[in-house]
Amino acid sequence: MPVPLLWLLIAALVATATASPTVHQATGKLRLELSLSKAAYVPGEPVEASLTLRHEGDGPGRIQFTSAQRFDVLIRRGGALVWRWSDDKAFAQVIQEVTLRSGESLTFKATWGQQDLQGRRAAPGEYEIVGIFLGRAADAPGGITTPPLPFRIRP
């Protein structure tokens, strides 16, 4: 195998191995995408999640929030809740409306410090993360939830 072709193959394998894991859920003209910076973490390393809502329809899309909370993120292991981003937060009870133009998006970030809801260090193993967008729109009157995105904490 010629050397340039070998380097191209290695680069493709590295790009595939280091690609950010992502899942999405589309509802009507809205698309919710959840991504992690990587698929495996060392114990104690922060797990950084990004949740992006994109308006894919023509013309403006109106989204209403019934509180100041716009999203949530859940970490589960074996189906059991380990951590919820909003667990230790309080949100104002106000109605807010946002209008997104075609192609415009909202992005939210959450970081899990690998501790459960009782403050204990999370054990190595397989986990899943779920993103929840709490806004209401004509196409998504009940909000949008992503499919679970698996990741792991290495031993």
C-alpha positions in Angstrom: 0.0 0.0 0.0 1.5 3.4 -1.0 2.4 5.7 2.0 -0.1 8.5 1.1 -3.0 6.1 0.9 -2.0 4.6 4.3 -2.0 8.1 5.9 -5.4 8.8 4.3 -6.7 5.5 5.8 -5.3 6.3 9.3 -6.7 9.9 9.2 -10.2 8.4 8.3 -10.0 5.9 11.2 -8.9 8.6 13.7 -11.7 11.0 12.5 -14.3 8.2 12.9 -13.0 7.2 16.3 -12.9 10.8 17.6 -16.3 12.0 16.1 -18.6 13.5 18.6 -21.5 11.1 19.4 -24.8 12.7 18.5 -28.5 11.9 18.4 -31.5 13.9 17.2 -35.2 14.1 17.2 -37.3 16.0 14.6 -40.8 17.1 15.3 -42.5 19.1 12.6 -40.3 22.0 11.6 -38.1 21.6 14.7 -35.0 19.4 15.1 -33.4 18.8 18.5 -29.8 17.5 18.5 -27.9 16.2 21.5 -24.1 15.8 21.3 -21.3 14.9 23.7 -17.7 15.8 23.2 -16.7 12.1 23.1 -18.1 8.6 23.8 -15.9 7.6 26.7 -14.6 9.5 29.8 -12.1 8.8 32.5 -13.5 8.8 36.1 -14.1 12.3 37.4 -13.8 13.9 33.9 -16.7 16.4 33.2 -19.2 15.1 30.7 -20.1 18.1 28.5 -23.4 18.0 26.6 -24.7 20.4 23.9 -28.4 20.5 23.1 -29.3 22.5 19.9 -32.8 23.2 18.7 -33.0 24.3 15.0 -36.0 25.7 13.2 -36.0 24.0 9.8 -39.3 25.5 8.4 -39.9 28.3 6.1 -40.8 31.6 7.8 -40.7 32.3 11.5 -41.4 29.7 14.2 -42.8 30.8 17.6 -41.9 28.9 20.7 -43.4 29.5 24.1 -41.9 28.7 27.5 -44.0 28.4 30.6 -41.0 29.1 32.9 -37.4 30.3 32.7 -36.3 26.7 32.3 -35.8 26.0 28.6 -34.2 22.5 28.7 -33.2 19.6 30.8 -30.6 16.8 30.6 -30.9 13.4 32.2 -28.2 10.8 32.9 -29.4 7.2 33.4 -27.7 3.9 34.1 -29.6 0.7 33.5 -32.8 2.8 33.1 -32.5 4.4 36.5 -32.1 8.1 36.9 -28.5 9.0 38.1 -28.5 12.8 37.6 -30.8 15.6 36.3 -29.3 19.0 35.3 -32.3 20.9 36.8 -32.3 19.0 40.1 -30.5 21.7 42.1 -31.9 24.8 40.3 -34.9 27.1 40.7 -36.7 28.7 37.7 -38.9 31.8 37.6 -42.5 31.0 36.7 -42.9 33.4 33.7 -44.3 32.9 30.2 -41.8 33.8 27.5 -42.0 33.6 23.8 -39.1 33.3 21.3 -39.4 33.6 17.5 -36.8 31.7 15.4 -36.3 32.5 11.7 -35.7 29.7 9.2 -32.4 28.0 10.0 -32.0 29.8 13.3 -31.1 27.8 16.4 -30.9 27.9 20.2 -28.1 26.0 21.9 -27.9 25.0 25.6 -25.0 23.5 27.4 -24.9 21.2 30.5 -21.9 19.6 32.3 -22.2 16.5 34.5 -19.4 16.2 37.0 -19.9 12.4 37.4 -21.8 12.6 40.6 -25.2 11.2 41.3 -28.1 13.1 42.8 -26.8 12.2 46.3 -23.4 13.6 45.5 -21.7 10.2 45.3 -19.1 9.6 42.5 -20.5 7.7 39.6 -19.1 4.2 39.1 -17.4 3.2 35.8 -19.7 1.6 33.3 -22.3 2.2 30.6 -24.6 5.3 30.8 -27.0 7.2 28.6 -27.9 10.8 28.3 -31.2 12.3 27.2 -31.9 15.9 26.2 -35.3 17.6 26.7 -36.4 20.8 25.1 -39.2 22.3 27.2 -40.5 24.9 24.7 -43.9 24.5 23.1 -44.6 25.2 19.5 -47.4 24.4 17.0 -45.4 21.4 15.8 -44.2 20.4 19.3 -47.0 21.2 21.8 -45.4 18.8 24.4 -41.8 19.7 23.9 -39.1 17.4 22.3 -37.1 14.7 23.9 -34.0 13.1 22.2 -33.5 9.4 22.0 -30.9 8.2 24.6 -27.3 8.7 23.6 -25.0 6.0 25.1 -21.6 6.8 26.6 -19.3 5.2 29.2 -17.0 6.0 32.1 -13.9 3.9 31.8 -12.6 1.9 34.7 
